[in-house]
Amino acid sequence: MTADTATELSEEHRPVLMGVAYRMLGRVADAEDVVQDAWLRWSGGDRTAVREPRGFLVRITTRLAVDRLRQIKARGEAYVGPWLPEPYATDFGDTETDAAERAVLADSVSLAVLVVMETLSPLERAVFVLREAFGYPYADIAAMLDRGEAAVRQLAARARRHVDERRPRYDVDPARRRDLTERFLDAAAGGDLAGLMELLAPDVRLVGDSGGKARAPLRVLEGADHVGRFFAGVAAKGLPDASVRVVELNGGPALLVLSGGKPDTVVQIDADGDRIRTVYVVRNPDKLAALAALA
């Protein structure tokens, strides 16, 4: 295999590798670093015995992501306010074969599921991602992680149970979710408190992530009145040279708020079909830098 062929194969499988790494880490920059490290090991190693490049690359990426996640958890760095994953411009690449698979992939990269996955151990998270998002057989996952198949099955069952117990269960048609997102934008941008109250569930929650580097609630806001008044207040204060785009992030529609043409805020909702149950607001500038290409 020539160097050019190795590079072509790596680029061909990059969307899958980024999908694995991002779901493992919830951080775009870390995921990109892991994929780059995987490529360096792939390009600089002996590939003569590799019969399945994609599986080999996924194996390297998964192991590197597990190591990176262990390092992050070991550091135990304090985070100011609620933590949310870094918004990710969804690109399923050649993993997207039909609507059903797209739905599975979108769910596995949603902010709500990634928040729950953050509480899994690195190995549980790796097994969950490889099994639930990408459908790898248990035997293949066991080989990737150098674990016995029985142990991998136990990890998968524990991770699935943990996620299922904590994840919100809203099965909303994508078109309906986009309509709610656009109606929310109209009401929030106009400071229409009555309009917001019509859209928000009584027990709606607002989770804001600023990392202490921008203005956002440092605790979760609960209840339609609190959340509605928060957005009405934001509209009243305004934002310099503001514009808003509806983009696809983390498998669903999201609002990308620009100030002076630069990413300032990401807002995404979870809904039960008729009412908005959770609003996610990301304002940490470190988590918005990768979205400059969408501006």
N, C-alpha and C positions, 0 to 999 in steps of 0.2 A: 504494500500500500504506500503510495507516494505521499509526501507532505501535503500537496495540494488536495489529494483525495481525503486525507484525514481532516483537513480544514473544512472541506465541503460537507463531510458527514457531521462534523461538530456543529456547523451552522444549521444544517438540516434539522438536527435534533435540539437546537437551542431553546425553542419555545417549550418543549417538554421539560428540559433541564431547569429552565427558569421557573416553570410551574411547580416542580418538585421543591426547588430551593426556596421559593417565596412562601409556599404553604408551610414549609418547615420553619422559616425564620420570621415571617411577617415584616421583613425589612428589605426593600428593593436593593439598596447598596450592598448589604451583606449577601443577598442572593446572587447579585452580579459577580461579587468577589468569589463566591463558591463555584459558580459556573466557569469563571475564568481559570480558577485553580484546577478544576476538573479537565478543562481543555489542555492546560499545560502538561498535566500528567498523561493525558491521552496522546498528545502530540510528541512527547518526549520519551514515551515508553515503548516497549516491544509489543507490537500489535499483530504479530504473525499468527498468534493462536486465538485471536478474537474473531468469533464467528458471528456474533450479534452485537454490532457497535452500539445500538441504542441501549440495550440492556446493560452493556459494560459502562457506558457513560452515566446512565441513571444510577448504577451501583456506586461509582466514584462520587457523584454529586450527593447522593444520600449520605454516604459515610462522612464526607466533608461537612455537610450541613449538620449532622448529628454532633460532630466535634465542635463546630462553631456555636451551636445552641448550648452545649455544655459549658463552653467558655463564657457565654453571655450570662447563663444562670449562676455560674460560679462567682462572677464579679458582683452579682447582687446589687447593681447600681440602683439608687433611689430615683424614682421618676416623679416629677411634680404634677399632681393631679391625675385624673384617669388616663390610662394608656389605651391607645387604639393602634391597630396595624397601620403601616404606611400604605396610603391608597395606591392601587396598582392598576394601570391601564390594561384592561383584560385583553389578552391575545392568546387564544387556545391553539393557534397554529394548526399542525396536521393532526392534533388530537381530537379535533372537532369533526365527528363523522355524521351525527344526526342530532335532532332536537333533544332526544332523551339524554345523550351523552353530554351535550352542552349544558343541560340543566344540572346534571350531577357535578360537572366541573365548576359551574357558576356557584352552586351551593357551597362547595368545598373551599372556595376562595372568598366567600362573603365575610364582611367584617364581623358579623355576629358569631360565625363558626370559628374564625381565626382567634377571636377573643377567648373563646372556650378552649381552643387548642393550646393556647399559651399556658394553660395550667397542667398540660400533660407532660410526662417525662420525655426527654429527647427520643428514646426508643419507641415509646408509645406513639409519639407524634409521627415518627417515620413510618411505622407500620400503618397507622391510620391513613396517612397521605397516600402511600403506595397501594393500599388495598381499596380504600373507599373512593379516592379520586381517580386513580389510574387503573384499578382493577387487576393488579398483579396477583397471580396465584400465591398461596402461602409458601409453597416450596421455593419460588423465585425470591420472595422477600427474605426467607430464611437464609438463602445463599448470599443475598446482598449484604445482610447484616451479620453474617457468620453466627447465626443462632439456630437452634433446633426448630423444626417446624411446629412441634407442640408448644414450645415457648412463644413462638410468633403468634400462634392462634390465641393463646392466653392474653398476650399483649393487645391483640386486635379486639378481642371481646371486652377487655377492660376499658380500652380507649373508646370504643363505640358506645359502651354503656355510659361512660362519663360525659361524652359529647351529647348523647341523646337526652340525658337528664337535665342538661343545662342550656341547650340551644333553643331558641324560639322556633315554634312550629307554625309558620305562615306559608301556605301554598297559594301564592298570588300570581296570576297571569302577568307575564312581563309587560304586556301592553297596558294593563291596569296599573301596574306599579309606575310605569312611566307617566301615565295620566295623573296619578296622585302626586308624583314628583313635580310635574309642571304646574299643577294647581297650587301646591305648597309654595313654589317659587313665586307665583303671582301674588298670593296672599302675604307672604313674608316680605317680598320686595316693596309691596305697597303699604306695609304696616297695618294690614287689615286684620285686626284682632278677631272680629266676628268670623271672618272667613277662615282664619286659622283654627278657631275653636270648633268649626264644623268638620275640619279634617283630622283633628287630634283626638285620639282615644282618651277617655277620662284619666287613665293611669299611664299615659305616655311618659317616656323617659328621654331625657336629653343627655348624651354622653359627649363631653367636650374634651379634646386633646390639644393642649397648647405646649406641654412640656415646660411650662413656666416661661416661654419665650414669646408669647403673644397673649392678647386678651381673650379669655374663654373661661367658662365656669370651672372652678377647681374642685367641684363635687358634682355628682349626678343630680340634675334637676328632675323632679317628679311631679306629675300632674299637669293637666291641660292648661290650667290658669298660669302656672309658673312658666311653662315652656312657651305658651302663646305670648305672654307679656315680654319674655326675653327677646323673641324675634321681633316683636313690635318695637321694642326699645332699640334694637340694632338698626332697624330701618329708619327710626327717627334720627339717630346719630349720623347715619350715612357712612360712605366709604369713598375716599378720593378717587376720582376717575374710575369708577367701578363698572364692571360688565360681568355677565354671567353666561356660562355655556352649559348645556346639558351634555354630558359625556358618559361613556360606559367605564365604570371603575368597579373592580371586585365583582364582576359578573352581573352588574345591574346599573340602572341609570343613577347618575349623581350630578350634583350642581358644583361646577368649578367656578368659584368667584375670583375674578381678576381685579387687581388694583394697579393702575398704571401699566396694564398689559402683563403683569406678573401674577402667578398663582398666590392667592392670599388665604383662601378657605375652601375646603371641600365639605359639602353637606350631602349626606345620604340617608335614606329612610328605610325602615322596615315597616310593613303594613300587613294587616290581616285581611285585606281585600277592600274594606270600606273605610277604615280608620288607620291613621299612622300610630304605630305602637312604640317605635324607637326612632330618635333622630341622632345621627352621628355627625359630629362637627370636628374636623381636623384643621388646626391652625398652626401647629408646630411647623415653622418654616423649613426645618430639616427634613420633614416628611413630605414636603410639597415641591421640593426642588426638581425631582424627576418628572414632574408634570408640566414643566416649562414648554415641552414640545407640543403640548395640547393647547397652549395659549394662542 
